[in-house]
Amino acid sequence: MSQTILLRPAVLVHGGAGARLADRDGCISAAKAGLAVLRADGDALAAAVSAVVVMEDDPRFNAGTGSALRMDGRTIEMDAAVMDSRGALGAVACVQRIRNPVRVALAVTRTPHWLLCAGGAQRFAHDIGEPSYDVATPQARERHEEMLRQLRDGEPVRHGSSNADYIDHWNFAPPPPQLSRQDGPCDTVGAVVRDGAGHFAVAGSTGGATPSLLGRVGDTPIIGAGFYAGPEAAIAVTGIGEKIVRHLLARTVYDWLAGGMPMAQALDRAIALFEPEVAIGLIALSRAEEGHRSNRPMPTALECYAK
């Protein structure tokens, strides 16, 4: 007869690599919301989604209500994903005017697919009852104006990309601004959860990188890159998605942990894969450990209790 091994329930969240540490109170609220689900005998996936919803509703974070405006100053495209160690997997990409994309990603787990994008994801969201919601906030408009100022002043706004690249490949309806040829926001919010029965889950949501072209998708909704959960661990990643996907970073770290590598060593090794100029952060839970690393300020919060 198999014996169930009880583990210490835990919820670990992050507010994005490069986000303000002063906003950690939002992460604490999110982690507490996730832990409340576990205390009420909810499963790991429900707890992860609940935690991320709190951060999507907080305009200080680049997800949901706080999502970043694209370069045209009008468009917001959001991505989200969920996964657990019992087979649930769902993601959405390039959805617009949705308050909580992570709820839509959760609903995708009940379809024949794992990823829906753009117009199809938008219609699906409305079909399941998600109301249209204007997520453009004053904070997003301020960040957009700051990004335009950097471009006008010739400051590099994204590591590894020339400012001119975004003008040369402009694909928005309005014409590009007149720009002369600091990393912009690339924060994602994420949560990893371990419940008392030993199940793991991860959820993530992002309002996109700044600057970016229309239709850009980073690592957040890509399984194995921005997120992964299995029977041994759950990992959520934040940072520059174009760099993260090349390492399939979440799955890479999962394999290290599943192979017995200590948490601290695995997270340090992950950060070392990238040049210091590339913003990277991770949170992870294994069966016995919790940990986080980032080469940029990254607000986090951990909530747990003895089963």
N, C-alpha and C positions, 0 to 999 in steps of 0.2 A: 504494500500500500504506500503510495507517495505521500510525503509529509509536506505541508505548506510551511515555508519558512517566513516568519513575519519580519519585516524590515521597518526601520524608523521612517515614517512618512515625512516627506520634505518637499518644499516648493522653493525653487531658486529662480529669480527673475533678473533681467537686465534691462536698462533703458537705452542702450546703444553706445557703441564706441564713439567717443567724441561728444557725448551728451554731457549736460551739466551735473556735477556731483551734488549741487544744491537741490536738484530735483529728486534726490533719493527717497524723499517721503512718498512720492508717487509709486516707487518700486515697493516700498514697504506696504503700502495699501494694497497693491496688486498681489504680493505674496500672501498677505493675510486673507485676501479673498479666496485665493486658491486653497489655502490651508483650511478655511471654513468648509469648503466643499468636501475635503477629505474627512474632517471631523464629523460631517453629516453622513458619512459612509458613501460619498460619491467616489467615482473612480478617478484615476490619474488624468485621463484625457479631459474630463469635465473640469477638473481643477486647473489644468493648464489653460484651457480656453477662458475660464472665469478670470484668471490672473491677467491674461492678455487683454480681455475686454476692458478691464479697469484702466490699462495704459492707453488703449485706443480712445477711451473717453477723456483722457487727460491731454489738453492741447499743448502741453509742454513737450510731449514726445512725438517723434516723427512716425506716426501710425494713426490710422483712423482719423479722429478729429484734428490731430495736429500734423497731418500729412503735408509734405512739401509741394509747392507749386512747381510745375514744369517751367521751362524757359520762356514760354509764351505768356506767363503770368496769369493764365486762365485754367489750365488743365491740371488735374490731380489724378494720378494713376496709382493704385495700391495693390500690393501683393500680400498673401497670407498663406500659412500652411499649418497642418496638424498631423501628428503621427503618434501611434502608441505601440507598445510591444505585443499587443494582441491582434494586430492586423489592420487597424484603422489607419487610413492614409487619405488625405485630401488637401487640395491647394487651389488657389485662384491667383490669376495674374492680370494686371491692368484693368482692375475694376474701378469704376468712378461713382461718386455720389452715394457711397455706402458708409454708414457710420462704423460698422463692425465687420470688416472683411473676414476676421477669424471665424465668425459664426457661419459665414458662407462656406469657408473652407471645411468646417466641421460637417456641414450639410452635404458637401461633395463626397464625404466618406460613405454616404448611403446610396450613392449612384454607382453605375457600372464603371466610372472613370476615377482617375486620381487627380487630374488637373483640368480646370476649365479656365479660359482666358477671354479677355476683351468682351466683345459683344455677347458671346454665348454665356459667359460668366455673369454678365450684367443682367441678362434676361432671366437666368436661373435664380439670381439673387432676388429679383422682384417676384418671381413665381413662388418662392418659398416665404414671401411676406416681408422681405426687408424693404422698408420704405426708402424713397429717394431722400437723400440728406446732403446738404451743402457742407462739405468738410473744410472749406477754405476759411481759415481763421485770421484775425489780425496778426497773430504771431507768424503765420505762414507768409503773409504779405510782407511783413518786415524782413523775414529771412530772404525772400525773393528780391527785395530791393537791395539788400546787402550783397547778394550774389551778383546782381547787375552792376553794382558799384565796383566790385572786385574785377569784373570783366572789363569795365570801362577803364579802370586804372591799370590794366594789364597784369593784375595779380593772378597767378595760377589758381584755379578753383578746384581742380581735381588732380591728384597725383597720377602721373602716367599718361595724361591727356593734355594736348595743347588746347588753349581756349579757342583757337581758330577752327579746330575740328568740329566744334558744335555749330559754328556758323556755316562751315563748308558743307555739312551734312544736314542742315536744318530741314525738318520735315513737318513743321507745324503749318497751319493754314495762314496765319498772319505772317508778313515778311519779318526777317530777323532784325533785331535792333542793331544800330550802328555801334559796334564795339571795337576797341582796339584788341587787336587780336583778342593759399590756405585751404585747403580742402573744404568743400562744402559739406552740408549734412549728409551722412551716409548711415545715420543711426537706424536701427531696427529695434523693435522690442521683442522680447522672447521670454518664455518660461519653460523650465524643465521640472518634472514632477516624478516622485517615487512614492507609490502608495504602500500601505502596510502589507499587502499581499504580494509585494515584489513586482508589481507592474510599473512600467515607465511610460511617460508621455512627454511630448514636446509640442509647443505652439509658438508661432512667430508671426509678426505682422510688420509691414513697413509702408511708409508713404513715399518711398523712392529716394534716389540719390539726387543731389543737386550739384551741377547741372546734369541734365540727361535729355536725350532725344525722345520724341513721342514713341511709345511702345516699348521703351527700355524695360527689361526684366533683369534683376540681379540674382543673388543667390537665395533670397528668402524663400521662394516657393519651389526651389529645386532640391529634391530629395538627395541626401548624401552630401550636399554642398552647404546649405544654410541650416539644415536640421537633420537629425536622425534619432530614432529611438528603437531599441531592441531589448531583448531579455536581460542584458547586462548593464545598460546605461542609457542615458538620454543626453543629447548635446544640442545646443543652440548657438549659432554663430552670428556675429555682426561685423560690419566693416565694408570694405570695397568689394562688392560682389564679383566684379570682373576678375579679381585676383583670387577670391575664395573658391570659385567654381573650378579653377584649374587644379586645385589640390583635392577636390571633393572633401573639404576639410572636416565636416561633421562625421562622415563615415570613417575617414582616416583616424580621427581621434577615438571614435567608437571601437574600432578594431584594436587600437593600442590598449584601451581600457579592458576590453574583453579578453585580450591576451595576457592580462595580469600586470600591465604597466601601472605604477602608482599614479594617482590623479595629478599631483604636482608636476611630475616628470612629463606626463602626456600634454598638459596644458603649456608648459614651458617649451616643449618641442614644437608644438603647433605654432606658437608665436614666432619661434625662430625660423620658420619656413619663409617668412616674409621680410622684405626690406623694412627698415624702421619708418620709412616715409609712408608705408601702407597701413592705414588704420585697420586694426583687427582686434576682436574681442570674442571670448567664448565663455559659456557657462556649461557646467556638466554635473550630472549625478551618476554615480555608479552604485553598486549594491551596498557599499560601505562608506563611500566618501562623497563630499560635495566640494566643488571648486569653481573658481573663475579666474580669468586672466585677460588683460588687455594692454596694448601699448599706447592707449589713450585714456583719458578719464572716462570711466564707465560706471554709472550708478547701478548698484545691485542690491538685492535683499534676499535673505534666506529665512524661511520660517519652517520649523519642524517640531515634532513632539514625539515622546516615547509612546509606542503602541501598547 
